[in-house]
């Protein structure tokens, strides 16, 4: 059963409804919450203390202070129980927004301003991020535009420079449930799907189509940022999941840094420029690791590449070794319609040694 979204109850004056509506939209776009907007409007004869008590039926209370909602004289004894003591006793989270130049009690925290940065800090506080307590550092206009486009709301954008994509991912990391960065240069969709699944903690044991379907279901339902870095030679569409997930694509050339053994194996077999002994060593390392993580689509691709290279060299031992792995994967998937990948036995005098 899917867990219910946390609820937010804003408390505000009628004159501040437009601002309250903007805050509600901002929170619902950028977090997994439901906002009780209509219920939070002060009715005739109500004050903020009474409304804050009513609001404790929600998970989170947000009190909007303005000239309209804040009494001219408000003794501490009238507001402290409703805004401090009682929420703490009930373990209800409560925050405050200053809508104009009014002067709310300074002891009430956290207090956010009614501007874009204030909205972002409020959103991060609602998400439970410690970053809400830190002042937002200045950043370039390009990063700000990306923030509005895909951090303040779900969406997809592209930039040319890898450095910009990574700077954005670092700057706005607290606006997402998770940030994943895929080094796309020279990699296939199969490898990218497997890498993304591993970063997200998903066990993807099926063929590419099934894995992409699972990734779409998982990512579209969550506030994630997927960065496709150096996506110059792949079709990015399968990794733009939509829903609540944001995607950032960097289209400029990008040289991947040192990576894990799986990535090294994939790169070496795709390039096929190393000595045959080294290619076989990488293939066996990649096979062992991919097998251990049940990343079968990547394992199939790696073994097919290895078998093709072995066929070009007439290395019967490697052809049979890779074919047995391919056959096991296809049988695991129930795919029995393909031809048997295991080569027929050949006279020993026609075999070549597996060396250059």
N, C-alpha and C positions, 0 to 999 in steps of 0.2 A: 504494500500500500504506500502511495506517495505521501510524503510528509506535507502538512499544510504550510503555506507560506507564512512567515511572521507578519504581524499586523502593526500598523503605525496609526496613531490617533493624534492628528494635529489639533491644537486649541487656538482659535483665532477669532478676531472680531469680524463682523460683516464687511467693514471697509477694507479688510486685508484678504478678502476671499480670492481675489485675482492672484496675489502673491502665494497664498496657500495652495491654489490650484497648480501654479508653476512648480512649487516644491514637490507636490504630490506626483506630478508627471515626471519630474526629474528622478525621484526616488524609484518610481515604478519602472522606468526605463532602465535604470542602472543597477537595480538590486531586485532580489526576489522577495518583494513585500507587497502587501495589500494595504492601501491607505483608506482610512475611514474619513473621507473628506467632508461629506455632508454632515456627519454626526459631530464633527469638531467645531462647527460654527456656533459662536456664543448667541444664545437666545436672549430675548428681553429679560432683564433682571438678573442674568447670570454674570458671574465674574470668572476670571481665569482659575482661581483656586477651586471653585465648584466644578468647572469643566475638567480640570486636571484630575480631580477625583473620579469623575465619570470615565475619563480616558484610561484609567488603569484596568479596564476590561481588555485592553490591547496589550501587545507585547512591549511596545515602545511608544512613549509619549513625546511629542514635540510641541512646545509652547512658543507661540509667536508673540513677542512683545512689540507694541507700537503705541503711538500716542492715543489710539482709539481703544486699545485693549488694556492698557496699564492705568490703574487709578492714579489720580494726582497725589493722593496720600494713601500709602499702603503699609501699615505697620507690619513689622516682621512676624508678629504673632499671627497675622491673618494669612500669610503666604507660606511660611516655613513648613508647617505640617503637611500641606497639600503638595508642595513642590520639592521637599527635601526628605522629611522624616518618613512619611507614609510610603512613598515610592521605594525608599531603601528597605523598609520593613517588608514590603510585598515583593521585593526583588524585581521591580519594574524599572526598566531603563528610561531615563528622562533627559531630554536636551532642550536647549533654548535658542531661539533665533531673534536677533534684534533687527526689526524691519525698517526702522528709520532712526532719527536722532534722539529717541527716547532714552531714559536712563533706568534700566532694570536693575535690581539688586546685584551688586558686583560679586557676591559670593556664589551666585548660581552658575554652575558649570556642568557640561561644556556649553559655551555660548558661541554661536556662529552668526556671521554677518549675512545679510540678504543680497549677496552678489554671487557671481559664478564660482569664485574660489570658495566662498562660504558654503554654497550648495554642495560643492565637491567634498569639502571636509565633513559636512553633515552626512552625505552619502557614505563616506568611508566610516564614519562613526556608527551609522546604522548597520553597516556590514560587519562591524566589530573589529575594524582595523586600528592598530595603534597609530597609524599614520595620521589619523584625524587630529591627534594632539600636536602634530608638528606643523609649523607654518609651511605653506606651499612655496617652494623655491621658484624664482623666475626662470622661464625657459623661452626658447625662440618662438616666433610667430608660427613657424611651420609645425612645431610640436603642439602649439595651442589649437591650430586648425584641426589637426588629427584628434586631439582630445575631444573637441566638440563633436567631431564626426563619428568616432568609434569608441570613445571611452564614456562619454556622457549618455550614449545610446548605442544599441547594437548597430553594426554596419560593416562595410568592407571598403577599404581604401588602398591605394598604391602609392609608393614613393620610389624614387630612383635609387637613392643611396642606402646601402645597408646600414651605415652608421646612424642615419636618421631613424630607421625602423627600430634598431636596438635601443637608441636613446628614448624613443617613445615608450617602448616596452618597459624600460626601467623606470621612467618618470611616472607612468600611470599603472604600475603593477598592482597598487593597492585598490584599484577600481575593478579588479577582476578576481574571480575565484581561483584562477590559475592562468599563468602565461606560458605558452609553449612556443619554442623557436625551432623551426625546421630548416636545416641547411639543405637547400634544394639543388645546389649546383651538381650536375652530373648524376642525379639520382632519379630512379624510376618512381612512378606512383605506388608501386608495390612497396618499395623501401620506405617511402614517406609515410604511407599508411601504417606500416609496422612501427616506425619510429614514433609517430604521434600516439599510437596506442600504448607503447611502452612508457612514454612520458606521462600519460594520463592514468597509468596503472590498469589498463584494459588488457585482457588476454584474448588476442585475436588469432584464432586457430583456423579460420576458414580461408577460402579464396578471396581475391581482391574485392569482388563485388559484395560479398557478405561483410567483409571488414569495413568497407566504406559505408555500408548501410548501418552497421553498429556505431561507427564513429558519428555519423549524421544524427542518429537518435540521441547519442550521449551528449554531443557538443551543442546541438541546437537547443537543448533544454537547460543549458548552464551558461553563466556569465563568464565565458572564457575569451582569451585573446590568443589567436593562432597567427604566428608570424611566419610567412613563407619567405625566407631570406635567400636572395639570389635566384628567384624563380624565372630564369631566362629561357630555360629549355624544357619546361614542363607545362602542362595545362593545369592552371590553378583552380579551375571550376570545381573539381571534386572535393576540394578542401575549403570551399566557401560554404559553410554549413547553414548560415542564416539563423533564424530564431533569435535566441538571446546571445548567440556567440558572435564575436567580432573577428574580422580577418584583416591583417595588414600584409601587403605584398610588396617586397622590394624587387624592382625589375632590373637594376643595374648588375653588372658583372660582380661576382663575389667569389673569393677564394676561401674555401673552408679551411679551418685550422685543424690541428691534430684531433683525431676523434677516437671513438671506442673501437675495439676489434671487429665488431660487426660491420661498422661503416668502412673500416680499412679493407675487410674482405670484399665487400661489395664494390669498392672503388678499384681494387686490384684486378678483380675478374672482369669488370666492365672495360678497364683500360687495356688489359692483356698485354702489357709492355714489359713486365718483369720476366725474370728467368722462370722457366716452367716449374722448377722445384719450388720457388717462392710462391708462385700462383697456387700450386697444390697445397702448400702449407697454409696460406690464407683461407683457401676453400675449406680445409678441414677444421680450422679454428672457427670460421663462420658457421659451419655446419653444426659443430658441437654447441655453440652458444645459442644459435637460433632454435635448435632442437630443444635445448633446455628451457627456453622461454616460450615454446610452442608457437613460434612465429612461422607458421608453415608456408604461407604464401611467399615470404621472403626466402625461405629455405628452398622452395621449389625453383624460384627464379635463379638462385645462386647455383643450385645443382644443374639446372639446364644450361647455364652459361659454362659451367665447368665441363659438362659432357660435350658441349659443342667445341670447346677448345681442345678437349682430349681427342675428339673425332678428327679435327684438323691435323693433329699430330699422330694419329693412329695409335694412341696409347690405350690399349685394350683394358689394362687393369683399371685405369681411372674411368674409362667409359662404363665398365661394369659397376664400379664402386658408386659412381654418381647415379647410375640407372637404378640401382637397388633402393637408394633413398627416394628417388622420384616415384618409383612404384609404390613404396610404402605410403607416401603422402597422398597419392591418388586413391589408394585403397582406403585410407583413413577418411577421405572425403566421400567415399562411395562412388568415385568417378572411374567406372570400369569400361567406359566406351573407347578410351584412347588406346592406341597401339602400345604393345609392350615395349617399354624403353630399354630393356636389357638387351644388349647386342648378342647376336648368335655367336657361339664359340668359333674360334678361328684357329687354324693350325699354329702351333707354337713358333714355327720357323717364320711365320708372317708377322709376328708381333714385334713391336719396337719397345725399347726400353723407355721408361717415363722420364727421360732427361733430354735437354736440348742437345 
